[in-house]
Amino acid sequence: MKRTILLLLGLALTVVSCTSPKADPLPSWNNTPEKTKIIDFVTNKVPEIPVKDRIAVFDMDGTLACEAPLWFEMYSAVQGLCLQADKDSSLLQNPIYRYAEKLRVNPKDTSVINHWGPSIQPMIMNAFKGWDNEKYVQFSKAYLDTAMNRDYHIPLAQMFYPPMLELISYLKANQFDVYVVSGSLQGLMWSVCPEELGFDRQHLIGTSQAMKPVFHPGKGTEFVLEPTIFQPSNNNNGKAINIYRHIGKAPVFAFGNTTGDWGMFRMASANPLPNISFMLNHDDAKREYEYSPWHGTPCPAWKDSMSTHGWNIVSMKEDFKVVFNQSNK
């Protein structure tokens, strides 16, 4: 049903693009300068860009979908670790399992999230170690489809932002090839994005967990997950490398929400074709969550850096008319 709604939205925007130039292509956005910049770019700059080069890239966690108090990948990892500990309590001697138990009870537990930096990657890598990747995809989909965000009472898998979904549909209606480029594992993206965004796997670029193929003649191949990743991870300049490796060309439109997305901003800015980049600033504590636009190393001068490069800041508080689709409650 969700995917059908998005497809209908895309069809409607196609009609808007082709037959009703005065209609609002982004109705879930307030009429602000940032919205004007997007529409002006699509209206006045995109016609100069060959269709084959109309590449748009979006981060997922915190850009297309809510990443607080935890992000899709970590919600799934917490559940996977807890299921292991439920079967073998001796695992609780390891702090990553104790963290998972605490986060299962309270995803906002500050005794974990204020200190867990070095444990994040081990938690993700060990949650489904030894699983076939397709089983991980299926598990994550089933879990995220049913688990709820406790603050907004919306299924986790449906915590995508309507303004961003409209933007993707608007770009597609203007012949953009759109990719989601996330620091989360590729298998996690495969679990939630095809149904919620209507994207096939070829348009989802995630961090790749190492795998070992196990062949079953006549029955298919398992790709067994190992506790490490194929470098580089999809963060900072790793995003630019993986975009090039996957697509083979630079984007002209980039949208992220943290300094970890600057690698793909720089890649778009270096494109000799007309280009534009945006960062979503989570400054709306009332309708979502308020936090700084970085993970890990602080960057207090981020606004100055954005301005220096000519990158644009979208305020969730000022630019989004709506944040969540409340009909999903």
WOLIN-V325146 format. One record per pair of residues at least 6 apart in sequence whose C-alpha atoms are under 6 Angstrom apart, sorted by the first residue. I is the first residue (numbers start at 1). GAP is how many residues later the second one is. If there is no record, write none. Layout:
I_GAP + I_GAP
//
This chain:
3_192 + 3_193 + 3_195 + 10_159 + 14_159 + 26_140 + 28_135 + 28_293 + 28_294 + 29_134 + 29_290 + 29_291 + 29_292 + 30_289 + 30_290 + 30_291 + 54_122 + 55_121 + 55_122 + 55_196 + 55_197 + 56_122 + 56_195 + 56_197 + 56_198 + 57_121 + 57_122 + 57_123 + 57_197 + 58_122 + 58_123 + 58_196 + 58_197 + 59_121 + 59_122 + 59_123 + 59_197 + 60_122 + 61_6 + 63_193 + 63_194 + 64_96 + 64_97 + 64_100 + 65_94 + 65_95 + 65_96 + 66_93 + 69_39 + 76_64 + 77_47 + 77_50 + 78_22 + 80_47 + 81_46 + 82_19 + 85_6 + 92_6 + 96_27 + 125_102 + 126_101 + 129_96 + 129_97 + 129_98 + 130_94 + 130_95 + 131_93 + 131_94 + 132_90 + 132_91 + 132_92 + 133_90 + 137_50 + 137_54 + 140_51 + 141_50 + 141_51 + 144_12 + 144_13 + 145_10 + 145_12 + 146_9 + 147_8 + 147_9 + 148_6 + 148_7 + 148_8 + 149_7 + 153_176 + 154_174 + 154_175 + 161_162 + 161_163 + 179_24 + 179_25 + 180_24 + 180_25 + 181_24 + 181_25 + 182_24 + 183_23 + 183_24 + 183_51 + 183_52 + 184_22 + 184_23 + 185_21 + 185_22 + 185_23 + 186_20 + 186_21 + 186_22 + 194_6 + 207_26 + 207_27 + 208_21 + 208_22 + 209_19 + 209_20 + 210_16 + 210_18 + 210_19 + 210_20 + 211_12 + 211_13 + 211_14 + 211_15 + 212_11 + 212_12 + 213_9 + 213_10 + 214_7 + 214_8 + 215_6 + 232_6 + 235_25 + 236_24 + 236_25 + 236_27 + 237_26 + 239_24 + 239_25 + 240_23 + 240_24 + 251_17 + 252_16 + 252_23 + 253_22 + 253_23 + 253_24 + 254_11 + 254_23 + 255_22 + 255_23 + 255_24 + 256_23 + 257_22 + 257_23 + 258_35 + 258_36 + 259_35 + 265_12 + 277_34 + 278_33 + 278_34 + 278_35 + 279_34 + 279_35 + 280_34 + 281_33 + 281_34 + 282_8 + 282_9 + 282_34 + 283_7 + 283_34 + 284_6 + 284_33
//
